[in-house]
């Protein structure tokens, strides 16, 4: 059993010890990591399945419904990218981290102009929140025009 678990648990033990923790806690961190990854994978699968169902339903209703569904999908992808960008910033993962580059690429077009206009408020950056509100208004406007 030890031979099977050591390749998984040893890297986690090293990270825990490097951050000042007890290596005995590595098992619990592994459980938490697996749970978080499981929730994320299930959320992605659910999003893909629901998007497929929504797309099939919209295809039956016509081109306006297809465009509305496309707007919804783009909106949700941008909101998730904003959310990941903010949470990643809290943990020190910024623009040049390999897995954060797509989030910045997706959201820079709306966050950066707001950041230039909105004055800094100490440690808190409100530009992603304002960007999310603008995306919400833009989505509602497009849906009103389509319907």
N, C-alpha and C positions, 0 to 999 in steps of 0.2 A: 504494500500500500504506500509505503514511504517513497518507493521508486516512482510511483505514478504521480504523487502529489508534489514532490520537490521541485520539478520544473515550473510548476505554477506558483507555488507559495514562496520560493526563494527570492524572486525579484520583488515581491510585495514586502517580504521581511526586510530587504535592503532599504527600500524606500521608507518604511516605518522607522527603522533604526536611524537612518540619515536625518529624519525629521524629529528625532528625539523621543520616539515612542518605544514601547516594549515589543520585542519581536513576537511575543505570545499573541499580541493583538492582530497579527497578520491574517489569521484565519477569519476573524470578524470583518476585517477590511475586504477580504476576498468575497465573503457573503454579501456585503453591501454593494461591492462592485458588480457582482453577478446580478443582483436584484435590479440595480439601476440600468445596467445594459439590457436586461430582460424587458423592463418597462419601456425603454426607448425603442427596442426592436418591435415590441407589440404595438406601440403607438405609430411607428412608421408603417407597419403592415396594415393596421386599421385605416390609416390615412390613404394608402394606396387602394385598398379595397373599396372604401367609401368614394374615393375619387372616380374609380372605374364605374361604380353603380351610378353616380351622379352624371358622369359623362354619357353613359348609355341612356339614361332617362332624358338628358338634355338633347341628345341626338334624335330622339323620337319627337321632341317638341319643336325642333327647327333651329335655324341659325342664330336667332337672338338668344335662345337658351344656351346654345353652345358657347357663344361669346361670353355670356354671363358666367358660365361655369369656368371658362378660362380665366376670367377676371378673378373669380373666387380662388382658384388654385394659385394664381400668381400672388394674390394678397396673402394667403396663408404661408406660402414659401417665404415671402419677404418678412412677415411677422416672426416666423420661426428663426430666420437668419438674424433679425434684430435681437431677438431674445438670446440666441447663442452668443452673439457679439457682446451683449451686456454681461451675461454670466461669465463668459470667457475673460472679459476685462477684470472682473472681480478676482479671478484666480491668477491673473498675470499673463494670460495668453492674449497677445495683441496681434497686430496686422501681419507680422512676418512669421508667425507660427504656421506650420504647413497646413493644418486642418482649419485654421481661422481665415486664411486667405480668401476662400470662396464666400464666407460670410461678409467680409469687408467689400469684396467685389460686388456682391449683390446689393449692399446697402449704402455704399459710399455716395451714390448719386443723390440720395435724399438727406443723409445725415450730415455730410460735410457743409453744404450751403446753410443748413440750419445752425450748425456749430459756429459758422462765421458771423451769423446774425445774432444769435442768442448769447448774451454775456455769460462768462463762467460764474458758477455759483459755488466756489470753494472746491471741494472734492467731488461734488455731485455733478454729473453731466446729464442735463435734461434733453439734449438733442435727440437721442433715440426715442424718448417718450413723445416728443413733439412730432418726430417722423412717423411714429405709429399712429398718432391722431390724424396726421395729414393723409396717411394711407387709408385710414378708415373713412375719412370724408371723401377722398377720391373714389374709393370703391362704391360708396353710397351714391355718389353723383353718377358714376357710370351705370350703375344698376337702375337708377331712376330714368336715365336717358334711354336705356334699352327697353325698359318696361313702360 
